[in-house]
Amino acid sequence: MSTILPIKTPLMESDVTNLRIGDKVAISGIIYTARDAAHKRLVDLILRNAELPFDIRNQIIYYVGPSPARPGRPIGSCGPTTSQRMDVYTPQLLARGLRATIGKGNRSETVIEAMKRYKAVYFAATGGAAALLARAVKNAEVIAYEELGAEAIMRLEVESFPVVVVNDVYGNDLYREGITKYRRE
């Protein structure tokens, strides 16, 4: 049985340099949501040297557009969206101190190189497990771009949010290299 590594946000450089591809991680603390439209707005602000709606240093952005919450729940189903759609924006956010992203699918070489340069990681959340992932969300609030609906930026408080390290700070890629060489028991 493999170990699940608990980590708490915000993430420091030492937190991510200890992670390797294939590591199973349980995130607790605050993570932020953002998809395509929000990423475009964030990068537009960076290009104008304007203040971002939240401090992204040492934070995690989850690529998700959650469904509406049922009564008594903080969030609806919240499965990951395809990460490659954010690749054009990700290096600029990593340069500003973003420490990790969560999504599904592989990342471009440009993003992998930026993760190495800025000491960041990419986590995958299990696609198709949106209702299960929602159970790890204890609180959710929109903090920016409410007019974007499900693509607004949200601040999520999570407890033991399950992910796997797909790209580590050393340039390793779980999808290319496989898990056998890096498995921790």
C-alpha positions in Angstrom: 0.0 0.0 0.0 1.5 3.4 -1.0 1.7 6.4 1.3 -0.4 9.4 1.0 1.6 12.6 1.7 -0.4 15.3 3.5 0.5 18.9 2.6 -1.0 22.2 3.7 -1.3 25.4 1.8 0.2 27.8 1.2 3.0 25.7 -0.4 6.6 26.8 0.2 9.4 25.9 -2.2 10.6 23.2 0.3 7.1 21.6 0.1 7.3 21.1 -3.6 11.0 20.2 -3.9 10.2 17.1 -1.7 7.5 15.9 -4.1 8.2 13.4 -7.0 6.1 12.2 -9.8 3.7 9.4 -8.7 3.4 10.7 -5.2 -0.1 10.6 -3.9 -0.9 13.8 -2.0 -3.8 15.0 0.2 -4.1 18.8 0.2 -5.6 20.7 3.1 -6.0 24.5 3.3 -6.9 27.0 0.6 -6.9 26.5 -3.1 -8.2 28.7 -5.9 -10.2 27.9 -8.9 -9.7 29.4 -12.4 -10.2 28.4 -16.0 -9.6 29.9 -19.4 -11.5 33.2 -19.1 -10.1 33.9 -15.6 -6.6 33.0 -16.7 -6.8 35.5 -19.6 -7.9 38.2 -17.2 -5.1 37.4 -14.7 -2.4 37.5 -17.4 -3.9 40.8 -18.8 -3.5 42.2 -15.3 0.1 41.0 -15.1 0.9 42.5 -18.5 -0.5 45.9 -17.2 1.4 45.6 -13.9 -1.9 45.7 -12.1 -2.8 44.0 -8.8 -4.3 40.5 -9.1 -7.5 39.8 -7.2 -5.6 37.5 -4.9 -2.0 36.9 -4.0 -0.9 33.9 -6.1 2.5 33.5 -4.4 2.8 30.0 -3.0 -0.8 29.1 -3.9 -2.5 26.4 -5.9 -4.9 27.0 -8.8 -7.4 24.2 -9.6 -8.7 24.1 -13.2 -12.4 23.5 -12.5 -15.8 24.9 -13.3 -17.9 23.5 -10.5 -21.6 22.8 -10.9 -24.0 24.6 -8.6 -24.1 23.5 -5.0 -27.0 21.4 -3.7 -28.7 22.8 -0.5 -26.4 22.4 2.5 -23.3 21.8 0.4 -20.5 24.4 -0.2 -20.0 23.3 -3.9 -21.4 21.0 -6.5 -19.5 18.4 -8.4 -16.0 19.8 -9.1 -14.0 17.6 -11.4 -10.8 18.8 -13.2 -10.8 20.3 -16.6 -8.2 19.8 -19.3 -5.0 21.6 -18.3 -3.5 22.3 -21.7 -6.0 25.1 -22.3 -4.3 27.1 -19.6 -0.7 26.4 -20.9 -0.5 29.7 -22.8 -1.0 31.5 -19.5 0.6 29.3 -16.9 4.3 30.4 -17.3 3.4 34.0 -16.5 1.5 32.9 -13.3 4.4 30.6 -12.2 6.8 33.6 -12.7 4.6 35.5 -10.2 5.0 32.8 -7.6 2.2 30.3 -8.3 3.4 27.1 -6.7 1.1 24.4 -8.1 -1.8 23.7 -10.5 -4.4 20.9 -10.5 -6.1 19.6 -13.6 -6.2 16.6 -15.9 -4.1 15.7 -18.9 -0.5 16.5 -19.8 1.3 19.9 -19.9 3.3 21.5 -22.7 7.1 21.5 -22.6 7.0 25.3 -22.1 5.0 24.8 -18.9 7.2 21.9 -17.7 10.3 24.1 -18.2 8.6 27.0 -16.3 7.8 24.6 -13.4 11.5 23.7 -13.2 12.6 27.3 -13.4 10.1 28.6 -10.8 9.9 25.5 -8.6 6.3 24.5 -9.1 4.4 21.2 -9.5 1.4 20.0 -11.5 -1.1 17.7 -9.8 -3.7 15.6 -11.5 -7.1 15.1 -9.9 -9.1 12.1 -11.0 -11.5 12.9 -13.9 -14.9 11.3 -13.5 -14.8 11.6 -9.7 -16.3 15.1 -9.5 -18.8 14.2 -6.8 -16.1 12.5 -4.7 -13.8 15.5 -5.0 -16.5 17.8 -3.9 -16.6 16.0 -0.5 -13.1 17.4 0.2 -14.4 21.0 -0.2 -15.5 22.4 3.2 -16.1 26.0 2.1 -16.3 27.9 -1.2 -16.7 31.5 -2.1 -16.4 33.5 -5.3 -13.6 36.1 -5.0 -13.4 37.5 -8.5 -15.1 37.7 -11.9 -18.6 36.6 -10.6 -20.0 37.4 -14.1 -18.1 34.4 -15.4 -20.4 32.0 -13.6 -18.8 28.6 -13.2 -15.5 30.1 -14.4 -15.3 32.7 -11.7 -12.3 32.6 -9.4 -13.3 30.8 -6.2 -11.5 30.4 -2.9 -11.9 26.8 -1.7 -11.2 25.5 1.7 -10.3 21.8 1.3 -9.5 18.9 3.6 -7.5 16.0 2.3 -8.1 16.8 -1.4 -6.7 13.8 -3.3 -4.2 14.4 -6.1 -1.2 12.8 -7.8 2.1 14.5 -8.7 2.3 14.4 -12.5 5.1 17.0 -13.1 7.7 17.7 -10.4 10.2 20.6 -10.0 12.9 18.4 -11.6 11.2 18.2 -15.0 9.9 14.6 -14.6 6.6 13.7 -16.3 4.5 10.9 -15.0 2.7 10.5 -18.3 6.0 10.1 -20.2 8.1 8.2 -17.7 5.5 6.0 -15.8 5.3 5.3 -12.2 7.5 2.3 -11.7 10.8 4.1 -11.4 9.5 6.7 -8.9 7.1 4.8 -6.7 7.5 5.4 -3.0 6.4 2.5 -0.7 
